[in-house]
Amino acid sequence: MTPVAKHLMIAARPLGWTVAVCIVAFAVVLGLVAAHWPLLLSGDQAADSAAHVDVLAQPWLLAAARAATTAGNSVVVNVVAAVVAVALLIIRFWRGAVLVVVARLGELASTTAVKDLLARPRPTLLDPVDHAAGYSFPSGHAAGSAAVYGALVVLLLPRAVRWSRALLLAAGTLLICAVAASRVLLGVHYPSDVAAGAALGLAWVGIAALLISRFKGTHFRPGGVGT
């Protein structure tokens, strides 16, 4: 059994708590948005307006936001997930491939369903710097980034040397936060959209990790290079 598989089995309880916290956080934000809670809506509007002013005043911030948002683009996220899954299958690391695929597909299905169910309009700003199609809640960029890049961190963490684990966690967190912040800076999402999206994506990483930790048969044991 690989270090990753052993780590997932040992970490089943913390993973369960992580999933629970993320699902509760997502559900709370979803409920507040669906109920049109005035305090949340006004906070969202104020944050978007302030971010828009900053972006218009500082061209470097706009450039940084556009660069960061590319990492969360659905095409980029799908390509990363596909390449990683195929590479893991080639080295016969079945558990890792299942983790990435389940995290991405589960998150994508959930995000699409909630978007269509809630049908929250996107922010409306004067002199917008970017545009996006579809509904606003939750952010697909934030959710996809959290699911795929979060899954990569889970896969790499047990194999990383001890001193580099904090750096790996920080890098993954920074990337997900940068993508989420970029959507607010570009004026195409509210803060509650990206917060809910990140929580949903991370929840699916935990769900996928718990799922593969249950499989102990030889069909899910990596061999060759992956052992």
TORSE-773772 format. One record per atom (N, C-alpha, C, O): residue in three letters; x, y, z. Coordinates in steps of 0.02 Angstrom, whole numbers, plus 50000, padded with zeros to 5 digits. Each point is the difference from the previous one (the first is absolute). Layout:
ALAXYZ ...
//
This chain:
MET500424994050000 MET499585006050000 MET500445006250000 MET500495000450036 THR499335004549924 THR500405006049994 THR499925004550061 THR499524999250038 PRO500945005549972 PRO499935004850055 PRO499355003849996 PRO499705001650052 VAL500075000049886 VAL499385003849992 VAL499414996050026 VAL499595002650037 ALA500364991049942 ALA499444995850021 ALA500004999150075 ALA499485000450032 LYS501124998349997 LYS500054999150072 LYS499815006450037 LYS499664999850052 HIS500555005849921 HIS499855006550031 HIS499255001250000 HIS499725002550050 LEU499944995849895 LEU499285001149996 LEU499624995750051 LEU499515002250030 MET500724991649979 MET499674995650048 MET500105002650072 MET499544999850040 ILE501065002549974 ILE500145002550067 ILE499625006550013 ILE499775001350056 ALA500155002849891 ALA499695006550007 ALA499254999949988 ALA499705005349987 ALA499984988950017 ALA499294999549984 ALA499585004550045 ALA499545003349976 ARG500614996850088 ARG499605004150046 ARG500095007549987 ARG499515003649994 PRO501124998950000 PRO500085007149983 PRO499685001749933 PRO499735005549992 LEU500304990049960 LEU499695001249936 LEU499245000750008 LEU499685004349969 GLY500044991450073 GLY499285000350012 GLY499805006750030 GLY499495002949981 TRP500904999550066 TRP499865006550031 TRP500085005649949 TRP499615004850000 THR500894994749957 THR500105005049948 THR499405000449953 THR499765005449983 VAL500014988849996 VAL499414999749956 VAL499405003150034 VAL499635004049970 ALA500274994350094 ALA499425002550037 ALA500035007750006 ALA499505003449989 VAL501094999250028 VAL500075007350007 VAL499885003549934 VAL499655005149998 CYS500624992249948 CYS499925003249934 CYS499274999849978 CYS499745004949972 ILE499934989550039 ILE499304999449980 ILE499565004750040 ILE499555003349973 VAL500584997150092 VAL499615004650042 VAL500125007349978 VAL499525003949995 ALA501114997849992 ALA500155006849978 ALA499645001649935 ALA499725005449992 PHE500314989949961 PHE499665001149936 PHE499255000750010 PHE499685004449971 ALA500034991250071 ALA499275000250011 ALA499785006550033 ALA499485002749983 VAL500924999850064 VAL499835006350034 VAL500005005749950 VAL499535004049999 VAL501004996549961 VAL500035005549951 VAL499444999349949 VAL499695005049981 LEU500184988949997 LEU499464998849952 LEU499335002250029 LEU499615003349966 GLY500274994950097 GLY499385001950032 GLY499925007550006 GLY499465002749988 LEU501085000850030 LEU499975007250007 LEU499895003549933 LEU499635004949995 VAL500704992549953 VAL499905003049933 VAL499294998749976 VAL499675004549973 ALA500094989350036 ALA499324998349978 ALA499485004150037 ALA499485001749972 ALA500654999850092 ALA499535003950040 ALA500085007549989 ALA499625004050029 HIS500864998049929 HIS500125007149986 HIS500135003950065 HIS499725005450011 TRP500714991850031 TRP500165003250064 TRP500315006949986 TRP500525000349968 PRO499175005050055 PRO500235006849983 PRO500735001450017 PRO500365003249961 LEU499864994450097 LEU500695001450021 LEU500504996849953 LEU500515003049983 LEU499354990949995 LEU500454996649953 LEU499995003549932 LEU500535001149970 LEU498885000550006 LEU499945003249935 LEU500355006849999 LEU500345001749951 SER499575002250101 SER500325006650002 SER500754999350006 SER500385003949970 GLY499854991250068 GLY500724998850006 GLY500304997849934 GLY500555002249981 ASP499104993549982 ASP500224997949934 ASP500075005949953 ASP500505000849965 GLN498985003450034 GLN500005005849956 GLN500575004850017 GLN500345002549956 ALA499744998850109 ALA500535004650022 ALA500694997449982 ALA500435003849977 ALA499684989750033 ALA500654997049984 ALA500145000449925 ALA500565001549980 ASP498944996949980 ASP500105000349927 ASP500145007149977 ASP500425001149957 SER499225003750071 SER500105007049981 SER500705002450018 SER500335003449960 ALA499904994850100 ALA500665002150022 ALA500544996749958 ALA500495003249981 ALA499424990350003 ALA500484996549958 ALA500035003149931 ALA500545000549969 HIS498885001550005 HIS499975002949934 HIS500385006649997 HIS500355001549951 VAL499585002550100 VAL500365006450004 VAL500754998850001 VAL500385003449966 ASP499844991750074 ASP500714998450004 ASP500284997749934 ASP500555002049980 VAL499084993749985 VAL500234997349936 VAL500065005549948 VAL500475000149961 LEU499055004450038 LEU500025005549951 LEU500575004850015 LEU500295003049954 ALA499884997750109 ALA500535004850020 ALA500704997049994 ALA500495003749995 GLN499564989650006 GLN500664996850000 GLN500034994749944 GLN499784994450010 PRO500495007449933 PRO500034995449943 PRO500354993450016 PRO499824994749974 TRP500705005550069 TRP500354993950017 TRP499554995050035 TRP500074994049992 LEU499455008650048 LEU499534995650035 LEU499534996649951 LEU499844994150008 LEU499955009649942 LEU499584997149948 LEU500384994549962 LEU499724994749986 ALA500905006749997 ALA500414995149964 ALA500104993750043 ALA499974994449975 ALA500155006650089 ALA500104994350045 ALA499364995950007 ALA500024993850001 ALA499415009650002 ALA499364996550006 ALA499874995949937 ALA499764994350005 ARG500385008549938 ARG499894996349937 ARG500464994049995 ARG499814994749974 ALA500805006150050 ALA500474994349999 ALA499774994550048 ALA500024994149983 ALA499785007950076 ALA499794995150050 ALA499374996449979 ALA499934994050012 THR499605009649957 THR499374996949982 THR500084994749946 THR499594995549994 THR500965005049967 THR500134995049948 THR500114993150030 THR499804995049971 ALA500505004850089 ALA500144993650032 ALA499354996450020 ALA500004994050009 GLY499465009949998 GLY499364997050019 GLY499534999149943 GLY499444997650009 ASN500775004249930 ASN499594999149941 ASN499824992749992 ASN500414995650012 SER498975003049967 SER499764993149996 SER500434995849953 SER500124994150013 VAL500115008949932 VAL500424996349953 VAL500664998150033 VAL500224994349995 VAL500095010550039 VAL500644998750034 VAL499914994750054 VAL500404995350005 VAL499095005550036 VAL499884995250054 VAL499874993149973 VAL500254995150027 ASN499355004449920 ASN499864993449970 ASN500624996849971 ASN500114994050006 VAL500305010149960 VAL500624997349971 VAL500474997550055 VAL500284994649995 VAL499795009350058 VAL500434997950056 VAL499744993550030 VAL500384995450012 ALA498965004350000 ALA499714993950029 ALA500104994049955 ALA500184994650023 ALA499725006349912 ALA500064994549952 ALA500724997649995 ALA500144994050001 VAL500335010749994 VAL500714998249993 VAL500244996350063 VAL500344994949995 VAL499475007750063 VAL500214996850063 VAL499694993050006 VAL500344995350019 ALA499025004149964 ALA499664993550005 ALA500324994949953 ALA500114994350020 VAL500035007849918 VAL500314995449952 VAL500704998050024 VAL500194994149995 ALA500195010750029 ALA500684998550024 ALA499974995150058 ALA500424995550005 LEU499105005350040 LEU499934995450057 LEU499794993149978 LEU500224995050028 LEU499365004749920 LEU499804993449974 LEU500584996549966 LEU500074993950005 ILE500365010049962 ILE500584997149967 ILE500464996650050 ILE500274994749987 ILE499825008550070 ILE500434997050052 ILE499604995450046 ILE500264997750051 ARG499125001049930 ARG499564995250036 ARG499845002350071 ARG499924996050045 PHE500035010549963 PHE499795002850065 PHE499255001349995 PHE499785005749993 TRP499834989050012 TRP499285000549989 TRP499665004550051 TRP499565003949982 ARG500654995750079 ARG499685004150052 ARG500075007549985 ARG499525003850007 GLY501074998249973 GLY500125007049985 GLY499575002449942 GLY499735005550002 ALA500234990449945 ALA499595001949943 ALA499275000750019 ALA499665004749978 VAL500094990650062 VAL499315000350022 VAL499885006250042 VAL499485003349994 LEU500994998350049 LEU499945006050043 LEU499915006349957 LEU499545003950013 VAL500884997149938 VAL499975006049958 VAL499355000249960 VAL499675005249997 VAL500154989249972 VAL499414999849957 VAL499365001050041 VAL499565003849980 VAL500384992850076 VAL499395000650041 VAL499945007150028 VAL499465002850001 ALA501105000050021 ALA499985006850027 ALA499765005049948 ALA499585004250013 ARG500694995249926 ARG499825004849948 ARG499294998949975 ARG499625004849995 LEU500194989049990 LEU499334998749973 LEU499465001350052 LEU499475002649983 GLY500664995550079 GLY499515001350053 GLY499905007450010 GLY499435002350007 GLU501125001449996 GLU499955007350008 GLU499645003249941 GLU499585004450009 LEU500594993449930 LEU499715003049941 LEU499244998849997 LEU499625004649984 ALA500174989350031 ALA499294998549999 ALA499635004050054 ALA499465002749987 SER500834997850072 SER499685003750054 SER499975007549985 SER499485003250011 THR501064999549963 THR500015007249983 THR499485001649948 THR499635004950006 THR500344991049941 THR499515001249947 THR499294999650026 THR499585004249982 ALA500274990950059 ALA499334999150027 ALA499795005950044 ALA499445002549993 VAL501014999750051 VAL499845005550045 VAL499925006649961 VAL499565004050014 LYS500874997049936 LYS499945006049959 LYS499305000449968 LYS499675005250003 ASP500124989349967 ASP499354999949966 ASP499425000550050 ASP499495003049985 LEU500604994150073 LEU499465000150051 LEU499925006950030 LEU499445002350009 LEU501125000950009 LEU499965006550033 LEU499925005749950 LEU499645004950014 ALA500694994649930 ALA499955005049946 ALA500155007150025 ALA499625004649986 ARG500924996150050 ARG500195006650025 ARG500335004149944 ARG500484997749969 PRO499285008350017 PRO500315004249948 PRO500715002150021 PRO500165000550059 ARG500255000649891 ARG500685002450014 ARG499995007450019 ARG499515003549988 PRO501044998850041 PRO500045007250018 PRO499925004449939 PRO500204998249944 THR499525007650067 THR499925005049947 THR500405006150020 THR499865003250051 LEU500644998549909 LEU500445005650016 LEU500045004849940 LEU499964997949943 LEU500135008550073 LEU500135004849947 LEU500724999149976 LEU500454998750040 ASP499665001849896 ASP500664999249971 ASP500334993450021 ASP500545000150028 PRO499134994249959 PRO500284993550020 PRO500654998549964 PRO500115002049943 VAL500344994450091 VAL500644998249970 VAL499994993049971 VAL500474998049966 ASP499014998250048 ASP499944993249974 ASP499274998049999 ASP499585003150032 HIS500284991649932 HIS499324997449996 HIS500024992450006 HIS500504996849984 ALA498965000350040 ALA499954992750005 ALA499284998049989 ALA499535003650017 ALA500384990649953 ALA499334997449985 ALA499764995750058 ALA500394997950042 GLY498965000949959 GLY499724995550050 GLY499845003550066 GLY500075006150006 TYR499734989950042 TYR499815002750065 TYR500615000950045 TYR500544997649985 SER499355005850071 SER500555002250042 SER500184995250057 SER500594999350017 PHE498914997450012 PHE500134996050061 PHE499944992649986 PHE499504997749972 PRO501004998450049 PRO500665001950026 PRO500495001149944 PRO499854998749942 SER500745003850073 SER500515001349950 SER500294993449974 SER500284996150038 GLY499655002849898 GLY500294994049970 GLY500765000150000 GLY500324994850008 HIS499965011249983 HIS500735000650003 HIS500274998050069 HIS500484996150005 ALA499215006650047 ALA500234998450068 ALA499894992750017 ALA500444996850030 ALA498985000549951 ALA499854993150015 ALA500464995249963 ALA500264995250029 GLY499845006149906 GLY500434995649961 GLY500725000250023 GLY500334994850003 SER499915011150014 SER500695000750025 SER500094996350066 SER500494996450010 ALA499025004550034 ALA500054996650065 ALA499994992549992 ALA500364996450035 ALA499225001149919 ALA499934992849991 ALA500634997049970 ALA500284995150026 VAL499965007749919 VAL500564997049964 VAL500675001450034 VAL500394995450011 TYR499745010950005 TYR500635001650031 TYR500024997550073 TYR500534998250025 GLY498895001650007 GLY499974997050066 GLY500154992649998 GLY500354997450044 ALA499404999149904 ALA500134992949993 ALA500754998849988 ALA500284995250026 LEU500035009249935 LEU500724999349988 LEU500405000750064 LEU500494996450011 VAL499315008350031 VAL500355000950064 VAL499924993750042 VAL500484997850032 VAL498924999449970 VAL499894993950039 VAL500444994349975 VAL500264996150040 LEU499825003449894 LEU500424994749971 LEU500745001150014 LEU500374995250012 LEU499845011149985 LEU500725001450007 LEU500235000450072 LEU500584998650014 LEU498985003250030 LEU500205001450070 LEU500344994050033 LEU500535000950031 PRO499194992949964 PRO500344994450034 PRO500684998349970 PRO500424997150035 ARG499705004849903 ARG500634998549967 ARG500525005650008 ARG500594999049986 ALA499195006750037 ALA500465005650009 ALA500434999050063 ALA499774997150049 VAL500845005449948 VAL500424999750060 VAL499705004550053 VAL499645004849984 ARG500504993750078 ARG499665003450055 ARG500055007649997 ARG499505003550011 TRP501094999149973 TRP500105007350001 TRP499615003549945 TRP499855006050006 SER499984990449940 SER499675003249944 SER499234999650004 SER499665003049958 ARG500084993450090 ARG499284999150003 ARG499635006650013 ARG499485001349971 ALA500805002750074 ALA499685006550014 ALA500015004449937 ALA499525003649987 LEU501024996149975 LEU500055003949939 LEU499494997649948 LEU499695004049965 LEU500224989550031 LEU499524997149953 LEU499295002250018 LEU499625002049957 LEU500224997550107 LEU499345002250023 LEU499895007449986 LEU499475002149978 ALA501055001950036 ALA499955007249989 ALA499915001649926 ALA499615004449982 ALA500764992049975 ALA499955001349928 ALA499304998249974 ALA499715003849961 GLY500034990550061 GLY499334998049979 GLY499475004950024 GLY499555001849963 THR500515000250100 THR499525004850028 THR500045006749964 THR499495003149985 LEU501124999250002 LEU500105006449966 LEU499704999949930 LEU499695004849979 LEU500404989749985 LEU499744999549932 LEU499245000250000 LEU499695003649960 ILE500004992650084 ILE499274999850004 ILE499735006950020 ILE499515002349972 CYS500815000850078 CYS499785006650022 CYS500105005349945 CYS499595004549993 ALA500954994949969 ALA500135004849946 ALA499474999549946 ALA499775005149975 VAL500044988850007 VAL499484999149950 VAL499345002850026 VAL499655003549964 ALA500194995050098 ALA499375002450029 ALA499995007650003 ALA499515003249981 ALA501034999950042 ALA500035007350005 ALA499965003249932 ALA499715005449992 SER500594991449957 SER499995002949933 SER499305000749972 SER499865004749962 ARG499704990850057 ARG499315000449975 ARG499635005950029 ARG499575003049967 VAL500594998850095 VAL499705005950030 VAL500315006349971 VAL499655004849985 LEU501014995150007 LEU500345005849972 LEU499775001549929 LEU499975005849980 LEU499884989149982 LEU499775000949931 LEU499255001849997 LEU499745001449946 GLY499934998450111 GLY499305002150003 GLY499514995149972 GLY499445001949982 VAL500754991650014 VAL499544995149972 VAL499704995450054 VAL499584995749985 HIS500645005250077 HIS499734996150056 HIS499995004250063 HIS500385004850007 TYR499194993350039 TYR499995002950067 TYR500454995950046 TYR500154994249985 PRO500085008750071 PRO500404996150048 PRO499654993750024 PRO500334994850009 SER499025005450001 SER499644994150022 SER500014994549947 SER499984994150016 ASP500045007949920 ASP500044995049946 ASP500654996150004 ASP500004993849995 VAL500555009850013 VAL500654996649999 VAL500124996150064 VAL500324994849999 ALA499435007850057 ALA500084996450064 ALA499624993449997 ALA500264994850020 ALA499135005449955 ALA499604993949993 ALA500324995249950 ALA500004993950011 GLY500265008849934 GLY500314995849950 GLY500614996450027 GLY500084994049989 ALA500355009550048 ALA500594996950029 ALA499804994650050 ALA500304994650002 ALA499205006850039 ALA499774995150049 ALA499734993749966 ALA500134994450021 LEU499495006649925 LEU499724994349963 LEU500564995849968 LEU499984993950004 GLY500515009549965 GLY500554996349969 GLY500404996050051 GLY500174994249987 LEU499985008850070 LEU500384996450051 LEU499604994450030 LEU500284994850019 ALA499065006149987 ALA499584994650025 ALA500054993949955 ALA500024994350024 TRP499995006849911 TRP500054994449953 TRP500694996750002 TRP500054994049987 VAL500475009750028 VAL500664996950009 VAL499964995250059 VAL500244994349997 GLY499465008050058 GLY499944995750058 GLY499564994049987 GLY500164994450022 ILE499285006649943 ILE499564994449984 ILE500364994849957 ILE499954994050012 ALA500425008449937 ALA500374995549957 ALA500534996250039 ALA500104994049989 ALA500255009650055 ALA500524996750040 ALA499714994850047 ALA500284994650008 LEU499155006950022 LEU499674995150043 LEU499774993949960 LEU500044994350023 LEU499725007049917 LEU499764994649957 LEU500564995149983 LEU499924993950008 ILE500655008749970 ILE500544995549980 ILE500334996750060 ILE500324994849993 SER499635008350066 SER500294996950059 SER499624993850021 SER500264996050039 ARG499135003149934 ARG499594994250017 ARG500194993949958 ARG499854994450019 PHE500485006849925 PHE500174994549956 PHE500684997250018 PHE500515003549995 LYS499494990350027 LYS500634996950022 LYS500204994249955 LYS500504996650012 GLY499105002249936 GLY500134994449956 GLY500595001449954 GLY500235005649995 THR500014989149972 THR500595000649958 THR499875004449939 THR500465002949973 HIS498924997650006 HIS499855004149941 HIS500145007350012 HIS500095003849952 PHE499954998350109 PHE500125007050015 PHE500695001150029 PHE500165005550024 ARG500264989449974 ARG500675000850024 ARG500475001649942 ARG500044996149952 PRO500325009550052 PRO500455001649947 PRO500594995349998 PRO500204997350051 GLY500075001749890 GLY500584995749993 GLY500545003549961 GLY499935005949983 GLY500604990550002 GLY500545002849959 GLY500295006250031 GLY500195000050059 VAL499845005449900 VAL500305006150023 VAL499625003050058 VAL500295003350043 GLY499064995449959 GLY499585003250051 GLY500054996950068 GLY499745002850048 THR500604991549959 THR500024996850066 THR500525003350044 THR500094997950057 
//
